[in-house]
Amino acid sequence: MPGQPSMYPAPPYQAPPFGQRPNAGGHPVGAVFLGFFVSVVVSLLYSGLILATYKDQTVTVANTLYLAHALINGAIVGALVGSVGRRNTGAWIWGAVIAALGAFFGYTNAWPLIVAESQSLGTLWDLLRYDALLPAKAWWNDESSGGVDWFSPLGLLVAAGAAWGLAYLLGNKRRQA
């Protein structure tokens, strides 16, 4: 009956198995989807900025803008994932992956836009039909010295590190419920 004491005492509290922590609350799946959506928006804004200014950019300005985009993308994604996903390590990992992909696709989506604007859509179609991975190859190659452009993978590390770091800090800042 409700209101009457139970005949059996409650079992003593048992700690979770080693390596597991209790549910920390938050919405990790929602955090990842929100981070993905915001990363797409930030990447599109970066692609538009590059399209608008590519004629006036030096290599130094282009590299600075790319690294700044990677840092901003990672910071925004990390802040959202940490705030919404809280202490969920899986959400932190996916936030770092999404931020790195946002940095990559921000650059590679600007490349076809520049070709289409400077030449024509027909030229772009012919280039992409010849080699669909041409924007990714342009991201990786340094055309001035003929080698690898090390700013490209550095941007991925900056984006992933910023996302992970902010998600960790903001996720651990909130107390468990």
C-alpha positions in Angstrom: 0.0 0.0 0.0 1.2 3.5 -0.7 2.3 5.4 2.3 3.3 2.4 4.4 6.9 1.5 4.9 8.3 -1.3 2.8 9.0 -4.7 4.4 12.3 -4.9 2.7 15.0 -2.4 3.3 16.5 -0.6 0.3 19.8 -2.2 -1.0 22.9 -0.3 -0.2 24.3 2.0 -2.9 26.7 0.3 -5.3 29.1 2.3 -7.3 29.1 1.8 -11.1 31.7 -0.6 -12.5 35.2 0.6 -12.9 35.6 3.1 -15.8 31.9 4.0 -16.0 30.4 7.1 -14.7 26.8 7.8 -14.0 24.6 9.4 -16.6 25.7 13.1 -16.7 22.5 14.4 -18.4 22.6 16.5 -21.5 21.6 15.6 -24.9 24.6 14.2 -26.8 22.8 13.4 -30.0 21.2 16.8 -30.1 24.5 18.4 -29.4 26.2 16.6 -32.3 23.4 17.5 -34.7 23.4 21.1 -33.5 27.2 21.2 -33.9 26.9 19.8 -37.4 24.3 22.4 -38.5 26.3 25.3 -37.1 29.5 24.0 -38.7 27.8 23.8 -42.1 26.7 27.4 -41.7 30.1 28.7 -40.6 31.8 26.8 -43.5 29.3 28.3 -46.0 30.1 31.8 -44.6 33.8 31.1 -45.0 33.3 29.9 -48.6 31.4 33.0 -49.4 34.1 35.2 -47.8 36.8 33.5 -49.9 34.7 33.9 -53.1 34.2 37.6 -52.4 37.9 38.3 -51.6 40.0 35.7 -53.5 41.3 38.2 -56.1 42.9 40.4 -53.4 44.4 37.7 -51.2 48.0 36.9 -50.7 49.1 33.5 -49.6 49.6 34.8 -46.1 46.1 36.3 -45.9 44.6 33.1 -47.4 46.4 30.9 -44.8 45.5 33.2 -42.0 41.8 33.2 -43.0 41.8 29.4 -43.3 43.3 29.0 -39.8 41.0 31.6 -38.4 38.0 29.8 -39.9 39.2 26.5 -38.5 39.6 28.1 -35.0 36.2 29.8 -35.2 34.4 26.7 -36.5 36.0 24.5 -33.8 35.3 27.0 -31.0 31.6 27.4 -32.0 31.1 23.6 -32.4 32.9 22.9 -29.2 31.0 25.4 -27.2 27.7 24.0 -28.4 28.7 20.4 -27.9 30.0 21.1 -24.4 26.9 23.1 -23.4 24.3 20.8 -24.8 26.1 17.4 -24.6 27.6 18.1 -21.2 30.0 15.3 -20.0 29.5 12.9 -22.9 32.8 11.9 -24.3 31.2 10.6 -27.5 29.7 14.0 -28.2 33.1 15.6 -27.6 34.7 13.3 -30.1 32.0 13.8 -32.8 32.2 17.5 -32.2 36.0 17.5 -32.9 35.4 15.4 -36.1 32.6 17.7 -37.3 34.7 20.8 -36.7 37.6 19.3 -38.7 35.3 18.4 -41.5 33.8 21.9 -41.4 37.3 23.3 -41.9 38.0 21.0 -44.8 34.7 21.5 -46.6 34.9 25.3 -46.1 38.0 25.4 -48.3 37.0 22.7 -50.7 33.5 24.2 -51.3 35.1 27.6 -52.1 37.3 26.2 -54.8 34.4 25.3 -57.3 32.7 28.6 -56.5 35.9 30.5 -57.5 36.3 28.4 -60.7 32.6 28.9 -61.7 32.8 32.7 -61.0 36.1 33.3 -62.7 35.4 31.1 -65.8 32.1 29.4 -66.3 29.9 26.7 -65.0 30.8 24.6 -68.1 34.5 24.8 -67.2 33.7 23.8 -63.6 31.6 20.9 -64.8 34.4 19.7 -67.2 37.0 19.9 -64.4 34.9 18.1 -61.9 33.9 15.4 -64.5 37.6 14.9 -65.3 38.6 14.6 -61.6 35.9 14.9 -58.9 38.5 15.1 -56.2 40.2 18.2 -57.6 39.0 20.5 -54.8 40.5 18.1 -52.2 43.8 17.9 -54.2 43.9 21.7 -54.3 43.4 21.7 -50.5 46.4 19.4 -50.0 48.9 20.7 -52.6 51.1 23.7 -52.3 51.1 25.2 -55.8 53.9 27.7 -55.2 56.5 25.1 -54.1 55.0 21.9 -55.6 54.7 20.1 -52.3 52.3 19.6 -49.5 50.5 22.6 -48.0 51.0 22.0 -44.3 48.6 24.7 -43.3 45.8 22.4 -44.5 46.2 19.6 -42.0 47.2 22.2 -39.4 43.7 23.7 -39.9 42.2 20.3 -39.2 44.1 20.0 -35.9 43.2 23.6 -34.9 39.5 22.9 -35.5 39.5 19.6 -33.8 41.6 20.8 -30.8 39.4 23.9 -30.3 36.2 21.8 -30.5 37.5 19.2 -28.1 39.0 21.7 -25.7 35.9 23.9 -25.4 33.5 20.9 -25.2 35.7 19.4 -22.4 35.8 22.7 -20.5 32.2 23.6 -20.8 31.0 20.0 -20.4 32.9 19.5 -17.2 32.0 22.9 -15.9 28.4 21.8 -15.4 27.7 19.7 -12.4 26.2 16.3 -12.7 22.5 16.1 -12.1 
